[in-house]
Amino acid sequence: MKIRNGFVSNSSSSSFVIIGVKRNGDSEEILENEDFGNNIESLWIEEKDYEFITGIVLSDGEELDTTCTTFEDFQKMAQTVADTLKVNINEVKLVTGCRSC
């Protein structure tokens, strides 16, 4: 018998890591019409309390790449997201999870 340790997914899901802000809104407008620059984009998540996370995507794929980021770099990315979206930096979170593709 084979045992799989770690994250297991199928073709209809994708794991993600994003420094961003949870948002709701019209999916067509958010995904097609927003262009913030600064490497900021929106991921469709469709959770019960929110539909999107907009921010800097660190990883969005079936397998997470191994990366090393300093806390200072996280702080700079969070400030960029806050400034670009015009929100308080306390609203910016490091969000991880799995979403439908």
mmCIF file of the C-alpha atoms, coordinates in Angstrom:
data_MODEL
# 
_entry.id   MODEL 
# 
loop_
_atom_site.group_PDB 
_atom_site.id 
_atom_site.type_symbol 
_atom_site.label_atom_id 
_atom_site.label_alt_id 
_atom_site.label_comp_id 
_atom_site.label_asym_id 
_atom_site.label_entity_id 
_atom_site.label_seq_id 
_atom_site.pdbx_PDB_ins_code 
_atom_site.Cartn_x 
_atom_site.Cartn_y 
_atom_site.Cartn_z 
_atom_site.occupancy 
_atom_site.B_iso_or_equiv 
_atom_site.pdbx_formal_charge 
_atom_site.auth_seq_id 
_atom_site.auth_comp_id 
_atom_site.auth_asym_id 
_atom_site.auth_atom_id 
_atom_site.pdbx_PDB_model_num 
ATOM 1   C CA . MET A 1 1   ? 0.000   0.000  0.000   1.00 0.00 ? 1   MET A CA 1 
ATOM 2   C CA . LYS A 1 2   ? 1.279   3.481  -0.904  1.00 0.00 ? 2   LYS A CA 1 
ATOM 3   C CA . ILE A 1 3   ? 0.838   6.344  1.536   1.00 0.00 ? 3   ILE A CA 1 
ATOM 4   C CA . ARG A 1 4   ? 1.060   9.958  0.384   1.00 0.00 ? 4   ARG A CA 1 
ATOM 5   C CA . ASN A 1 5   ? 2.402   12.487 2.878   1.00 0.00 ? 5   ASN A CA 1 
ATOM 6   C CA . GLY A 1 6   ? 1.816   16.203 2.343   1.00 0.00 ? 6   GLY A CA 1 
ATOM 7   C CA . PHE A 1 7   ? -0.568  18.130 0.137   1.00 0.00 ? 7   PHE A CA 1 
ATOM 8   C CA . VAL A 1 8   ? -2.678  16.112 -2.287  1.00 0.00 ? 8   VAL A CA 1 
ATOM 9   C CA . SER A 1 9   ? -4.724  17.760 -5.012  1.00 0.00 ? 9   SER A CA 1 
ATOM 10  C CA . ASN A 1 10  ? -6.554  16.898 -8.184  1.00 0.00 ? 10  ASN A CA 1 
ATOM 11  C CA . SER A 1 11  ? -6.744  18.780 -11.461 1.00 0.00 ? 11  SER A CA 1 
ATOM 12  C CA . SER A 1 12  ? -9.620  20.950 -10.282 1.00 0.00 ? 12  SER A CA 1 
ATOM 13  C CA . SER A 1 13  ? -7.853  22.587 -7.334  1.00 0.00 ? 13  SER A CA 1 
ATOM 14  C CA . SER A 1 14  ? -4.813  24.750 -6.764  1.00 0.00 ? 14  SER A CA 1 
ATOM 15  C CA . SER A 1 15  ? -2.969  25.784 -3.607  1.00 0.00 ? 15  SER A CA 1 
ATOM 16  C CA . PHE A 1 16  ? -2.072  29.438 -3.134  1.00 0.00 ? 16  PHE A CA 1 
ATOM 17  C CA . VAL A 1 17  ? -0.152  31.873 -0.941  1.00 0.00 ? 17  VAL A CA 1 
ATOM 18  C CA . ILE A 1 18  ? -0.989  35.585 -1.264  1.00 0.00 ? 18  ILE A CA 1 
ATOM 19  C CA . ILE A 1 19  ? -0.347  38.754 0.700   1.00 0.00 ? 19  ILE A CA 1 
ATOM 20  C CA . GLY A 1 20  ? -3.604  40.572 0.210   1.00 0.00 ? 20  GLY A CA 1 
ATOM 21  C CA . VAL A 1 21  ? -7.054  41.769 1.165   1.00 0.00 ? 21  VAL A CA 1 
ATOM 22  C CA . LYS A 1 22  ? -10.238 39.681 1.164   1.00 0.00 ? 22  LYS A CA 1 
ATOM 23  C CA . ARG A 1 23  ? -12.897 41.248 -1.093  1.00 0.00 ? 23  ARG A CA 1 
ATOM 24  C CA . ASN A 1 24  ? -16.348 40.730 -2.575  1.00 0.00 ? 24  ASN A CA 1 
ATOM 25  C CA . GLY A 1 25  ? -17.598 42.101 -5.863  1.00 0.00 ? 25  GLY A CA 1 
ATOM 26  C CA . ASP A 1 26  ? -18.645 41.426 -9.418  1.00 0.00 ? 26  ASP A CA 1 
ATOM 27  C CA . SER A 1 27  ? -16.367 38.633 -10.676 1.00 0.00 ? 27  SER A CA 1 
ATOM 28  C CA . GLU A 1 28  ? -16.201 39.927 -14.246 1.00 0.00 ? 28  GLU A CA 1 
ATOM 29  C CA . GLU A 1 29  ? -15.223 43.423 -13.109 1.00 0.00 ? 29  GLU A CA 1 
ATOM 30  C CA . ILE A 1 30  ? -12.624 42.249 -10.607 1.00 0.00 ? 30  ILE A CA 1 
ATOM 31  C CA . LEU A 1 31  ? -10.933 39.648 -12.786 1.00 0.00 ? 31  LEU A CA 1 
ATOM 32  C CA . GLU A 1 32  ? -11.061 41.428 -16.145 1.00 0.00 ? 32  GLU A CA 1 
ATOM 33  C CA . ASN A 1 33  ? -11.106 45.170 -15.536 1.00 0.00 ? 33  ASN A CA 1 
ATOM 34  C CA . GLU A 1 34  ? -8.772  45.778 -12.601 1.00 0.00 ? 34  GLU A CA 1 
ATOM 35  C CA . ASP A 1 35  ? -5.162  46.568 -13.403 1.00 0.00 ? 35  ASP A CA 1 
ATOM 36  C CA . PHE A 1 36  ? -3.372  47.774 -10.305 1.00 0.00 ? 36  PHE A CA 1 
ATOM 37  C CA . GLY A 1 37  ? 0.214   47.201 -11.416 1.00 0.00 ? 37  GLY A CA 1 
ATOM 38  C CA . ASN A 1 38  ? 2.812   46.583 -8.674  1.00 0.00 ? 38  ASN A CA 1 
ATOM 39  C CA . ASN A 1 39  ? 2.396   42.796 -9.242  1.00 0.00 ? 39  ASN A CA 1 
ATOM 40  C CA . ILE A 1 40  ? -1.042  42.993 -7.625  1.00 0.00 ? 40  ILE A CA 1 
ATOM 41  C CA . GLU A 1 41  ? -3.781  40.729 -8.904  1.00 0.00 ? 41  GLU A CA 1 
ATOM 42  C CA . SER A 1 42  ? -7.022  39.115 -7.763  1.00 0.00 ? 42  SER A CA 1 
ATOM 43  C CA . LEU A 1 43  ? -7.536  35.398 -7.138  1.00 0.00 ? 43  LEU A CA 1 
ATOM 44  C CA . TRP A 1 44  ? -11.050 33.965 -7.217  1.00 0.00 ? 44  TRP A CA 1 
ATOM 45  C CA . ILE A 1 45  ? -11.480 31.998 -3.978  1.00 0.00 ? 45  ILE A CA 1 
ATOM 46  C CA . GLU A 1 46  ? -15.265 31.883 -3.408  1.00 0.00 ? 46  GLU A CA 1 
ATOM 47  C CA . GLU A 1 47  ? -15.365 31.328 0.345   1.00 0.00 ? 47  GLU A CA 1 
ATOM 48  C CA . LYS A 1 48  ? -18.569 31.920 2.310   1.00 0.00 ? 48  LYS A CA 1 
ATOM 49  C CA . ASP A 1 49  ? -17.438 35.309 3.669   1.00 0.00 ? 49  ASP A CA 1 
ATOM 50  C CA . TYR A 1 50  ? -15.562 36.615 0.603   1.00 0.00 ? 50  TYR A CA 1 
ATOM 51  C CA . GLU A 1 51  ? -15.063 35.811 -3.072  1.00 0.00 ? 51  GLU A CA 1 
ATOM 52  C CA . PHE A 1 52  ? -11.634 37.213 -3.927  1.00 0.00 ? 52  PHE A CA 1 
ATOM 53  C CA . ILE A 1 53  ? -8.251  37.988 -2.460  1.00 0.00 ? 53  ILE A CA 1 
ATOM 54  C CA . THR A 1 54  ? -6.439  40.882 -4.111  1.00 0.00 ? 54  THR A CA 1 
ATOM 55  C CA . GLY A 1 55  ? -2.730  41.293 -3.477  1.00 0.00 ? 55  GLY A CA 1 
ATOM 56  C CA . ILE A 1 56  ? 0.735   40.005 -4.314  1.00 0.00 ? 56  ILE A CA 1 
ATOM 57  C CA . VAL A 1 57  ? 0.611   36.299 -5.217  1.00 0.00 ? 57  VAL A CA 1 
ATOM 58  C CA . LEU A 1 58  ? 3.569   34.391 -3.805  1.00 0.00 ? 58  LEU A CA 1 
ATOM 59  C CA . SER A 1 59  ? 2.438   31.024 -5.172  1.00 0.00 ? 59  SER A CA 1 
ATOM 60  C CA . ASP A 1 60  ? -0.564  29.761 -7.123  1.00 0.00 ? 60  ASP A CA 1 
ATOM 61  C CA . GLY A 1 61  ? -0.185  26.236 -8.387  1.00 0.00 ? 61  GLY A CA 1 
ATOM 62  C CA . GLU A 1 62  ? -0.704  22.595 -7.619  1.00 0.00 ? 62  GLU A CA 1 
ATOM 63  C CA . GLU A 1 63  ? 2.647   22.411 -5.862  1.00 0.00 ? 63  GLU A CA 1 
ATOM 64  C CA . LEU A 1 64  ? 4.156   25.187 -3.803  1.00 0.00 ? 64  LEU A CA 1 
ATOM 65  C CA . ASP A 1 65  ? 7.675   26.162 -4.751  1.00 0.00 ? 65  ASP A CA 1 
ATOM 66  C CA . THR A 1 66  ? 10.262  26.386 -1.998  1.00 0.00 ? 66  THR A CA 1 
ATOM 67  C CA . THR A 1 67  ? 11.027  30.048 -1.412  1.00 0.00 ? 67  THR A CA 1 
ATOM 68  C CA . CYS A 1 68  ? 12.674  32.108 1.281   1.00 0.00 ? 68  CYS A CA 1 
ATOM 69  C CA . THR A 1 69  ? 11.352  35.604 2.017   1.00 0.00 ? 69  THR A CA 1 
ATOM 70  C CA . THR A 1 70  ? 12.432  37.876 4.854   1.00 0.00 ? 70  THR A CA 1 
ATOM 71  C CA . PHE A 1 71  ? 9.957   39.496 7.216   1.00 0.00 ? 71  PHE A CA 1 
ATOM 72  C CA . GLU A 1 72  ? 11.215  42.855 5.963   1.00 0.00 ? 72  GLU A CA 1 
ATOM 73  C CA . ASP A 1 73  ? 10.224  41.870 2.404   1.00 0.00 ? 73  ASP A CA 1 
ATOM 74  C CA . PHE A 1 74  ? 6.792   40.712 3.659   1.00 0.00 ? 74  PHE A CA 1 
ATOM 75  C CA . GLN A 1 75  ? 6.353   44.105 5.337   1.00 0.00 ? 75  GLN A CA 1 
ATOM 76  C CA . LYS A 1 76  ? 7.261   45.934 2.111   1.00 0.00 ? 76  LYS A CA 1 
ATOM 77  C CA . MET A 1 77  ? 4.821   43.800 0.095   1.00 0.00 ? 77  MET A CA 1 
ATOM 78  C CA . ALA A 1 78  ? 2.051   44.385 2.650   1.00 0.00 ? 78  ALA A CA 1 
ATOM 79  C CA . GLN A 1 79  ? 2.660   48.141 2.511   1.00 0.00 ? 79  GLN A CA 1 
ATOM 80  C CA . THR A 1 80  ? 2.564   48.069 -1.304  1.00 0.00 ? 80  THR A CA 1 
ATOM 81  C CA . VAL A 1 81  ? -0.789  46.256 -1.202  1.00 0.00 ? 81  VAL A CA 1 
ATOM 82  C CA . ALA A 1 82  ? -2.184  48.695 1.395   1.00 0.00 ? 82  ALA A CA 1 
ATOM 83  C CA . ASP A 1 83  ? -1.018  51.749 -0.555  1.00 0.00 ? 83  ASP A CA 1 
ATOM 84  C CA . THR A 1 84  ? -2.260  50.446 -3.908  1.00 0.00 ? 84  THR A CA 1 
ATOM 85  C CA . LEU A 1 85  ? -5.690  49.354 -2.637  1.00 0.00 ? 85  LEU A CA 1 
ATOM 86  C CA . LYS A 1 86  ? -5.968  52.381 -0.333  1.00 0.00 ? 86  LYS A CA 1 
ATOM 87  C CA . VAL A 1 87  ? -6.650  50.297 2.792   1.00 0.00 ? 87  VAL A CA 1 
ATOM 88  C CA . ASN A 1 88  ? -5.189  50.238 6.287   1.00 0.00 ? 88  ASN A CA 1 
ATOM 89  C CA . ILE A 1 89  ? -2.149  47.943 6.482   1.00 0.00 ? 89  ILE A CA 1 
ATOM 90  C CA . ASN A 1 90  ? -3.923  46.002 9.265   1.00 0.00 ? 90  ASN A CA 1 
ATOM 91  C CA . GLU A 1 91  ? -6.389  44.744 6.625   1.00 0.00 ? 91  GLU A CA 1 
ATOM 92  C CA . VAL A 1 92  ? -3.572  43.093 4.625   1.00 0.00 ? 92  VAL A CA 1 
ATOM 93  C CA . LYS A 1 93  ? -3.083  39.406 5.519   1.00 0.00 ? 93  LYS A CA 1 
ATOM 94  C CA . LEU A 1 94  ? -0.939  36.460 4.510   1.00 0.00 ? 94  LEU A CA 1 
ATOM 95  C CA . VAL A 1 95  ? -3.583  34.055 3.175   1.00 0.00 ? 95  VAL A CA 1 
ATOM 96  C CA . THR A 1 96  ? -2.974  30.413 2.251   1.00 0.00 ? 96  THR A CA 1 
ATOM 97  C CA . GLY A 1 97  ? -5.340  27.737 1.053   1.00 0.00 ? 97  GLY A CA 1 
ATOM 98  C CA . CYS A 1 98  ? -6.696  25.737 -1.824  1.00 0.00 ? 98  CYS A CA 1 
ATOM 99  C CA . ARG A 1 99  ? -9.086  27.026 -4.478  1.00 0.00 ? 99  ARG A CA 1 
ATOM 100 C CA . SER A 1 100 ? -11.052 25.629 -7.398  1.00 0.00 ? 100 SER A CA 1 
ATOM 101 C CA . CYS A 1 101 ? -9.608  26.166 -10.847 1.00 0.00 ? 101 CYS A CA 1 
# 
